[in-house]
Amino acid sequence: MNVVYFAWVRERIGLPQETVETDALTVNDLIAELSKREDRYAAAFADISALRVALDQELSDFDASLHGVREVAFFPPMTGG
């Protein structure tokens, strides 16, 4: 699946996106897998309350299933103005 990172998440991980082979069943499982890769991933996902996730370009929850999902995007909350 394609994993996309925006804003400070991209800065911490050092990539705008990557293709990930995973056995993760949920977004939380994917975060756990990614966090174990390297310290930069662990830093990016240290506080998921500061993150939002979209599955195939629709906002979702961290306990959502990844079954059939082609793209997961992580980004900080948006602010209006």
ABEGO torsion letter per residue (X at the ends): XBBBBBEAAAAAAGBABBBBBBABABAAAAAAAAAAABAAAAAAAABAAABBBBBGGBBBBAABBABGBABBBBBBBBBBX
